[in-house]
C-alpha cells in the first residue's frame, strides 16, 4: 500500500451524502420527549373554547352564569370581556395596496363568520371540568345567510360575509408578462394562436391533519411570559403576539418543543395562542389549551380551495404560445398570517418548465363563511403545477400529440440554463430530459404502453392509464428584496450560530424550527464536514427564542437552502477566527496554514498542527492568543440568498381504472427529482415519500366539504379520508443532481416536491385510462362514484360539465362564470 493510499484510508469519510439515521428519531418515535401537551406546571389551569355551531350569525346574548358555577371552573371570558385587549390576528401579506382586510378577532364579539369560531373561553382546574362547562354556556344567535360558493359569492347582489364591506372580494391581483416586460402581449398571442384550449379546474379544500394537534402552554412570571406552542414559527409568533397583545417582545419567550408535524398548518398565529396569553396575563396563572381532533379539523386553517380557469394557446405543431389564468381563491371568513399571499406564490409558476412568449395571471381573493385558508404543503406551487400539467395534457389531446412529446417540444433545454422565464423567474440549473429518461426507465414505460393497447383492444373493464408531471417549483422562500417587492411583511433571511465548547464539543444554534425534517442530523453532518469534528460531538439547538434569538423559521422548503446555508457561513467564520489563533500558536503566517479534516498545519511541515478543538480549548484558557483578537472562535451569521432555488423532476403514474365500479388503483409510481446536493439520502427518501402521500391523497382521498349552511361535513377522520401506508403503492424513486447556485450547499429543497408533482400525475393517469370513453376531466378527489359518473354520465363526476375546447380567438378565462353549468347527472 502506498503512502498516498494509506493517507486516503485514514482520512475521515465525508458526512454530506451519507445515509445516516436521524439522531432525533429515538426520542421522537418513542415519545420520550417534550410535546406541549405533556407539560404540567404547578397551579396550571386548563382552557376550553365554546365554539359557534352556525356559520354566520349575530350574537344576541351569551349567558355564562351556569358555566361559572360549574365545579372547578375558575373563570369564563366572552369576546366582550377581551374586546379591548385582543387586537386582531395579523395578516402579514397585503398583496395589493387596496386589499380589504375586515380584521380577525381571536374571539367573536358581535358576530360569528364560520362554524367553530370562538365565542367564549372556559378556564378550569382540569381539562375535563373545562370541557364539561362548555355545554353550560347558552348563546343566542340571529342566523344570517351563509356564503359558501365562491362563484356565487363574486356575483353582483350576493349575500355578504362581512356586512360592513361592499363585496366578498378581498383583492384582485394581476401579473401580466407583457406589462412586466418579461413577455409579449397576451391578448395578441391568443388572438394569433391556431389553437386555444380552455379548462376549469377545481383545487378542493384540504385539511393539514398533522399528527400532533395544536397545543399551547403559557407561564406568566411577573411581567414576563413563556409560551410553549406546537408551532412551526416560534420567532414569527413572538413578534406577532407582541404586536397584537401589547406584551413587549423582550418580555415574551416562545418555545417550540418537538413538534409532531405541521405541513404549513402550524405556520400561523392562532386565536388560541392569543387567548391563552391574554388569560394567563389576566389571572397570573399558567394555562394550557390543547385542541381535540374535531377542533383541529374544524378550526385549524385549511389549504388549497381554488377554482382555476386556464387557457393555453399554441400552434398546430405544438409550439406553446402562452398561458392565461384566472383564479378564484377562497380566503375563508378572515385573512390569517399569509392567507392572501398563498395564491400569489403560485402566480409565478403557472408557466412551469415551459418556454412561451405570453403569460397572464389574475386572482380574486374571495371571502366565504368557512374557516380561513392559509399555507398547506407547497402553498400555491401545487395549485400552479396542477393547472399547467393538466392543461398540457388537454392541449396534447386537442393537437393529437403524445403528452410527453408535447412537453419535450416546449420545455427548457439543459444547455439553456440559466433561463429567465416568461414570469421573470431565473431558473439556475437542471436537466428535464435526464430526469424524464430515468423516470421512464424506472417505471417500464414501453411495457406499460403495450399493456394499455392490449387492454383497449380487448375492451378490458379495467383500463390502464399513464400520467406525467414534469414540474419545477420555487423553493427556499427567502430573498428578502423579492418578498419586499411582493409586499410581504418580513424578510426571508435566516440566522445561525456556532459555539465551540472547551471540551471539543460543538453547539449549533439555528433559526429554523424543525417539525420532522431532521435538522439535528443534517445540520450535524454539514458542520462535521466544515469543521472536521465528529458527527457525534455536535448538538443542534433550535425552537427557543431565548436560545436561538434570531430566525425566520421553517416553511417553503427553506430550512436547508437558507437555514443550513447560514450554518455554513457561521462555520466559515469559525474557521477564519481559528486560523488567526492557530497561526499565532504555530508561529506561522496565516497564509502558510492548511486546514483539512479539522486540523490546521503548516504547509510543508507534515506531522505538526493543531485541531480546531484544541484551539477551542486554548482560547477558553486564554493563556496565549494574538493581541488583536478576542479569546473566542464562536461565530454567528445571517444568510439572505439572491434567488429562490428551483427543484424539478419527472413523476410518472400508471393507474388502473375499473370502468364498471369507478375504482382506481395506482399500479406503479416512479419519480426522479433534482434537489441539488443531497445531504442525507435517508432523510430525502422520507421527505419524498411523505410528500407523495399528501399529493396522492389530494388526487384520490381528501376533501373538506361544507354543506349549503356552512357546516363542515367532514369533521372527523371517519369522513375526511387520510390514507394509510396500505392505501399507497410502492414508490420507485431516484435523483438527478444539478447544484443550485443560490446557496453554498448547492441544495434546492425537497420537503414539498412530492406533494407538488404527484397530484397532476395521478389525475392525468386516470384520465389517460378513460379518455377513449369520452372523459376529459374528473373532479378531485377521484372517488369511485365520481369516476363512475364521469364515465357513464359525462362531466367531471362532481356535478359540473366538462369545459370545452375553444376555437381560435375565443376567451374563456375572461368569462369564467359561464362554465358552471350543471351536468345531466346532477351534483353529488
C-alpha positions, 0 to 999 in steps of 0.5 A, a space after each residue: 500500500 502506498 503512502 498516498 493510499 494509506 493517507 486516503 484510508 485514514 482520512 475521515 469519510 465525508 458526512 454530506 451524502 451519507 445515509 445516516 439515521 436521524 439522531 432525533 428519531 429515538 426520542 421522537 418515535 418513542 415519545 420520550 420527549 417534550 410535546 406541549 401537551 405533556 407539560 404540567 406546571 404547578 397551579 396550571 389551569 386548563 382552557 376550553 373554547 365554546 365554539 359557534 355551531 352556525 356559520 354566520 350569525 349575530 350574537 344576541 346574548 351569551 349567558 355564562 352564569 351556569 358555566 361559572 358555577 360549574 365545579 372547578 371552573 375558575 373563570 369564563 371570558 366572552 369576546 366582550 370581556 377581551 374586546 379591548 385587549 385582543 387586537 386582531 390576528 395579523 395578516 402579514 401579506 397585503 398583496 395589493 395596496 387596496 386589499 380589504 382586510 375586515 380584521 380577525 378577532 381571536 374571539 367573536 364579539 358581535 358576530 360569528 363568520 364560520 362554524 367553530 369560531 370562538 365565542 367564549 373561553 372556559 378556564 378550569 382546574 382540569 381539562 375535563 371540568 373545562 370541557 364539561 362547562 362548555 355545554 353550560 354556556 347558552 348563546 343566542 344567535 340571529 342566523 344570517 345567510 351563509 356564503 359558501 360558493 365562491 362563484 356565487 359569492 363574486 356575483 353582483 347582489 350576493 349575500 355578504 360575509 362581512 356586512 360592513 364591506 361592499 363585496 366578498 372580494 378581498 383583492 384582485 391581483 394581476 401579473 401580466 408578462 407583457 406589462 412586466 416586460 418579461 413577455 409579449 402581449 397576451 391578448 395578441 398571442 391568443 388572438 394569433 394562436 391556431 389553437 386555444 384550449 380552455 379548462 376549469 379546474 377545481 383545487 378542493 379544500 384540504 385539511 393539514 391533519 398533522 399528527 400532533 394537534 395544536 397545543 399551547 402552554 403559557 407561564 406568566 412570571 411577573 411581567 414576563 411570559 413563556 409560551 410553549 406552542 406546537 408551532 412551526 414559527 416560534 420567532 414569527 409568533 413572538 413578534 406577532 403576539 407582541 404586536 397584537 397583545 401589547 406584551 413587549 417582545 423582550 418580555 415574551 419567550 416562545 418555545 417550540 418543543 418537538 413538534 409532531 408535524 405541521 405541513 404549513 398548518 402550524 405556520 400561523 398565529 392562532 386565536 388560541 395562542 392569543 387567548 391563552 396569553 391574554 388569560 394567563 396575563 389576566 389571572 397570573 396563572 399558567 394555562 394550557 389549551 390543547 385542541 381535540 381532533 374535531 377542533 383541529 379539523 374544524 378550526 385549524 386553517 385549511 389549504 388549497 380551495 381554488 377554482 382555476 380557469 386556464 387557457 393555453 394557446 399554441 400552434 398546430 405543431 405544438 409550439 406553446 404560445 402562452 398561458 392565461 389564468 384566472 383564479 378564484 381563491 377562497 380566503 375563508 371568513 378572515 385573512 390569517 398570517 399569509 392567507 392572501 399571499 398563498 395564491 400569489 406564490 403560485 402566480 409565478 409558476 403557472 408557466 412551469 418548465 415551459 418556454 412561451 412568449 405570453 403569460 397572464 395571471 389574475 386572482 380574486 381573493 374571495 371571502 366565504 363563511 368557512 374557516 380561513 385558508 392559509 399555507 398547506 404543503 407547497 402553498 400555491 406551487 401545487 395549485 400552479 403545477 396542477 393547472 399547467 400539467 393538466 392543461 398540457 395534457 388537454 392541449 396534447 389531446 386537442 393537437 393529437 400529440 403524445 403528452 410527453 412529446 408535447 412537453 419535450 417540444 416546449 420545455 427548457 433545454 439543459 444547455 439553456 440554463 440559466 433561463 429567465 422565464 416568461 414570469 421573470 423567474 431565473 431558473 439556475 440549473 437542471 436537466 428535464 430530459 435526464 430526469 424524464 429518461 430515468 423516470 421512464 426507465 424506472 417505471 417500464 414505460 414501453 411495457 406499460 404502453 403495450 399493456 394499455 393497447 392490449 387492454 383497449 383492444 380487448 375492451 378490458 373493464 379495467 383500463 390502464 392509464 399513464 400520467 406525467 408531471 414534469 414540474 419545477 417549483 420555487 423553493 427556499 422562500 427567502 430573498 428578502 428584496 423579492 418578498 419586499 417587492 411582493 409586499 410581504 411583511 418580513 424578510 426571508 433571511 435566516 440566522 445561525 450560530 456556532 459555539 465551540 465548547 472547551 471540551 471539543 464539543 460543538 453547539 449549533 444554534 439555528 433559526 429554523 424550527 424543525 417539525 420532522 425534517 431532521 435538522 439535528 442530523 443534517 445540520 450535524 453532518 454539514 458542520 462535521 464536514 466544515 469543521 472536521 469534528 465528529 458527527 457525534 460531538 455536535 448538538 443542534 439547538 433550535 425552537 427557543 427564542 431565548 436560545 436561538 434569538 434570531 430566525 425566520 423559521 421553517 416553511 417553503 422548503 427553506 430550512 436547508 437552502 437558507 437555514 443550513 446555508 447560514 450554518 455554513 457561513 457561521 462555520 466559515 467564520 469559525 474557521 477564519 477566527 481559528 486560523 488567526 489563533 492557530 497561526 499565532 500558536 504555530 508561529 506561522 503566517 496565516 497564509 502558510 496554514 492548511 486546514 483539512 479534516 479539522 486540523 490546521 498545519 503548516 504547509 510543508 511541515 507534515 506531522 505538526 498542527 493543531 485541531 480546531 478543538 484544541 484551539 477551542 480549548 486554548 482560547 477558553 484558557 486564554 493563556 496565549 492568543 494574538 493581541 488583536 483578537 478576542 479569546 473566542 472562535 464562536 461565530 454567528 451569521 445571517 444568510 439572505 440568498 439572491 434567488 429562490 432555488 428551483 427543484 424539478 423532476 419527472 413523476 410518472 403514474 400508471 393507474 388502473 381504472 375499473 370502468 364498471 365500479 369507478 375504482 382506481 388503483 395506482 399500479 406503479 409510481 416512479 419519480 426522479 427529482 433534482 434537489 441539488 446536493 443531497 445531504 442525507 439520502 435517508 432523510 430525502 427518501 422520507 421527505 419524498 415519500 411523505 410528500 407523495 402521500 399528501 399529493 396522492 391523497 389530494 388526487 384520490 382521498 381528501 376533501 373538506 366539504 361544507 354543506 349549503 349552511 356552512 357546516 363542515 361535513 367532514 369533521 372527523 377522520 371517519 369522513 375526511 379520508 387520510 390514507 394509510 401506508 396500505 392505501 399507497 403503492 410502492 414508490 420507485 424513486 431516484 435523483 438527478 443532481 444539478 447544484 443550485 447556485 443560490 446557496 453554498 450547499 448547492 441544495 434546492 429543497 425537497 420537503 414539498 416536491 412530492 406533494 407538488 408533482 404527484 397530484 397532476 400525475 395521478 389525475 392525468 393517469 386516470 384520465 389517460 385510462 378513460 379518455 377513449 370513453 369520452 372523459 376529459 376531466 374528473 373532479 378531485 378527489 377521484 372517488 369511485 362514484 365520481 369516476 363512475 359518473 364521469 364515465 357513464 354520465 359525462 362531466 367531471 363526476 362532481 356535478 359540473 360539465 366538462 369545459 370545452 375546447 375553444 376555437 381560435 380567438 375565443 376567451 374563456 378565462 375572461 368569462 369564467 362564470 359561464 362554465 358552471 353549468 350543471 351536468 345531466 347527472 346532477 351534483 353529488 
